[in-house]
Amino acid sequence: MSSEIRQIVLATGNHGKLAEFQHLLGTHNIKMLTQKQFGVTGVEETGLTFVENAILKARAAAASGLPVIADDSGLEVDALNGSPGIYSSRYAGESASDADNIEKLLKALQGLPVAERTARFQCLLVYLRHANDPTPLICQGTWEGYIIEEPRGDHGFGYDPVFFVPGMHSTAAELTPEQKNSQSHRAMAMRQLAEKLTA
């Protein structure tokens, strides 16, 4: 493989995601840039699925003229018929904070026993070589767990403090970045993508 550094634009304004992607792809001679560096702002997520929204975001960021990675990810809770799903980041409203979203989720699950609080994080990644790429690479990662009754941990972002990972006996927010990046939904999808990009 060439030692030349490849630049890829990440279609997000989320600094937590940018750090995760750079950590996961840095060893493959890939440098992540943000869409903001190219004057690209967020796009309205009008899709009805994670993959539709990821493609919408990728097409917008491809205005940078560079290859693009976009992801749409979220939390599916079985007791809520898959909600918050594609609305995870705006579950409690368009300008909701992580704490607002967690508060709404915990209220919705109040009184449910552990066995009925199963959930999973989903990550759908799309890689576009250019704006008109007719065959984008699509990768998916799924991370199983359940929702605990009170937030725990200071790492991560989003629903990490209430997402309990049985195999680690911790919430996602209690894991170190290295632990999280070894098994998270985003890490799974990124590993698939890294294999395809470096094949």
C-alpha positions as CSV (number, residue, x, y, z in Angstrom):
1,M,0.0,0.0,0.0
2,S,1.2,3.5,-0.8
3,S,2.5,5.6,2.2
4,E,0.8,8.7,0.7
5,I,-1.7,10.3,3.1
6,R,-5.3,10.2,1.6
7,Q,-7.6,13.0,2.6
8,I,-11.3,12.2,3.2
9,V,-14.0,14.6,4.3
10,L,-16.2,13.5,7.1
11,A,-19.8,14.7,6.7
12,T,-20.4,15.9,10.3
13,G,-20.0,18.8,12.6
14,N,-19.8,16.4,15.6
15,H,-16.2,16.7,17.1
16,G,-16.7,13.4,19.0
17,K,-17.3,11.6,15.8
18,L,-14.4,13.3,14.1
19,A,-12.0,12.1,16.8
20,E,-13.4,8.6,16.7
21,F,-13.0,8.4,12.9
22,Q,-9.5,9.8,12.9
23,H,-8.5,7.3,15.6
24,L,-9.9,4.4,13.7
25,L,-8.6,5.4,10.3
26,G,-5.3,7.2,11.1
27,T,-3.3,3.9,10.9
28,H,-4.4,3.5,7.3
29,N,-2.7,6.7,6.1
30,I,-6.1,8.5,6.0
31,K,-6.5,12.0,7.3
32,M,-10.0,13.1,8.2
33,L,-11.1,16.6,7.4
34,T,-14.4,18.2,8.4
35,Q,-17.0,19.4,5.9
36,K,-16.9,22.7,7.7
37,Q,-13.4,23.3,6.3
38,F,-14.9,23.4,2.9
39,G,-17.9,25.6,3.8
40,V,-20.4,22.7,3.8
41,T,-23.1,23.0,6.4
42,G,-25.4,20.2,7.6
43,V,-28.1,18.9,5.3
44,E,-31.7,18.3,6.3
45,E,-32.1,14.6,7.2
46,T,-35.3,13.8,5.3
47,G,-34.7,10.1,4.8
48,L,-36.7,7.4,6.5
49,T,-33.8,5.1,7.2
50,F,-30.2,5.4,8.5
51,V,-28.8,4.6,5.0
52,E,-30.9,7.2,3.2
53,N,-29.8,9.9,5.7
54,A,-26.1,8.9,5.4
55,I,-26.3,9.2,1.6
56,L,-28.0,12.6,1.8
57,K,-25.2,13.8,4.1
58,A,-22.5,12.3,1.9
59,R,-23.8,13.9,-1.3
60,A,-23.9,17.3,0.3
61,A,-20.3,17.0,1.7
62,A,-19.0,15.8,-1.7
63,A,-19.2,19.5,-2.8
64,S,-15.7,19.6,-1.2
65,G,-14.4,17.8,-4.3
66,L,-12.8,15.0,-2.1
67,P,-14.0,11.5,-1.2
68,V,-16.5,11.6,1.6
69,I,-17.5,9.4,4.5
70,A,-20.9,10.0,6.1
71,D,-22.6,8.1,8.8
72,D,-26.0,8.0,10.2
73,S,-26.3,6.3,13.5
74,G,-28.6,6.1,16.4
75,L,-30.2,4.0,19.2
76,E,-33.0,1.5,18.7
77,V,-34.9,0.5,21.8
78,D,-37.1,-2.6,21.4
79,A,-39.7,-1.5,24.0
80,L,-40.2,1.7,22.0
81,N,-40.6,-0.1,18.6
82,G,-37.1,0.9,17.5
83,S,-37.3,4.6,18.7
84,P,-35.6,6.9,18.9
85,G,-33.9,5.4,15.7
86,I,-33.2,8.0,13.0
87,Y,-34.4,10.7,15.3
88,S,-31.8,9.8,18.1
89,S,-30.0,13.2,18.0
90,R,-33.2,15.2,18.0
91,Y,-35.4,12.8,20.1
92,A,-36.3,15.6,22.6
93,G,-36.5,18.3,19.9
94,E,-34.4,19.9,17.2
95,S,-32.0,21.7,19.6
96,A,-32.1,19.0,22.3
97,S,-28.9,18.4,24.2
98,D,-27.6,14.8,25.0
99,A,-29.0,15.3,28.5
100,D,-32.4,16.2,27.2
101,N,-32.6,13.2,24.9
102,I,-31.5,10.9,27.8
103,E,-34.1,12.3,30.1
104,K,-36.9,11.7,27.6
105,L,-35.7,8.2,27.0
106,L,-35.5,7.3,30.6
107,K,-39.0,8.7,31.2
108,A,-40.3,6.6,28.3
109,L,-38.8,3.4,29.9
110,Q,-39.7,4.2,33.5
111,G,-40.8,1.1,35.4
112,L,-39.7,-1.4,32.8
113,P,-37.6,-4.3,34.1
114,V,-34.1,-4.9,32.7
115,A,-35.2,-7.7,30.5
116,E,-37.4,-5.3,28.6
117,R,-34.8,-2.6,28.2
118,T,-32.9,-4.2,25.3
119,A,-31.4,-1.8,22.8
120,R,-28.7,-1.5,20.2
121,F,-26.7,1.2,18.5
122,Q,-26.7,1.1,14.7
123,C,-24.2,2.8,12.5
124,L,-24.6,3.0,8.7
125,L,-21.5,4.3,6.9
126,V,-21.5,5.5,3.3
127,Y,-18.3,6.2,1.3
128,L,-18.6,8.3,-1.9
129,R,-15.6,8.6,-4.2
130,H,-17.2,11.7,-5.7
131,A,-20.5,13.6,-5.8
132,N,-22.0,11.4,-8.6
133,D,-20.7,8.1,-7.4
134,P,-23.3,5.6,-8.5
135,T,-22.1,2.8,-6.3
136,P,-21.3,4.1,-2.8
137,L,-19.7,1.7,-0.3
138,I,-22.2,1.0,2.5
139,C,-21.1,-0.6,5.8
140,Q,-23.2,-1.4,8.9
141,G,-22.2,-2.0,12.5
142,T,-24.6,-3.0,15.4
143,W,-23.8,-2.9,19.1
144,E,-26.1,-4.7,21.4
145,G,-26.9,-3.7,25.0
146,Y,-29.6,-2.4,27.2
147,I,-30.7,0.9,28.8
148,I,-30.0,1.4,32.5
149,E,-32.0,3.6,34.8
150,E,-29.4,6.3,35.5
151,P,-26.5,7.8,33.5
152,R,-23.0,6.5,34.4
153,G,-19.6,7.5,33.1
154,D,-18.0,10.6,31.6
155,H,-16.6,9.4,28.3
156,G,-18.3,9.3,24.9
157,F,-21.4,11.3,23.9
158,G,-25.1,10.9,23.0
159,Y,-26.7,8.0,24.8
160,D,-23.4,6.4,25.9
161,P,-24.0,7.1,29.7
162,V,-27.2,4.9,29.7
163,F,-26.2,2.3,27.2
164,F,-24.9,-0.8,29.2
165,V,-22.6,-3.2,27.4
166,P,-23.1,-6.6,29.0
167,G,-19.7,-8.0,27.9
168,M,-17.9,-5.1,29.5
169,H,-20.1,-4.8,32.6
170,S,-20.0,-1.0,32.0
171,T,-21.9,1.7,30.2
172,A,-20.4,2.9,26.9
173,A,-19.5,6.2,28.7
174,E,-17.4,4.2,31.3
175,L,-15.2,2.7,28.6
176,T,-11.9,4.2,27.6
177,P,-11.8,5.4,24.0
178,E,-9.6,2.3,23.2
179,Q,-12.2,-0.1,24.7
180,K,-15.0,1.7,22.9
181,N,-13.2,1.7,19.6
182,S,-12.5,-2.0,19.8
183,Q,-16.2,-3.0,19.7
184,S,-18.7,-0.1,19.1
185,H,-21.1,0.0,16.3
186,R,-19.1,2.7,14.6
187,A,-15.9,0.8,15.0
188,M,-17.4,-2.3,13.4
189,A,-18.6,-0.3,10.4
190,M,-15.3,1.5,10.2
191,R,-13.3,-1.7,10.2
192,Q,-15.4,-3.0,7.3
193,L,-14.9,0.3,5.4
194,A,-11.1,0.4,6.2
195,E,-10.8,-3.2,4.8
196,K,-12.6,-2.1,1.6
197,L,-10.6,1.2,1.2
198,T,-7.2,-0.5,1.7
199,A,-7.9,-3.7,-0.3
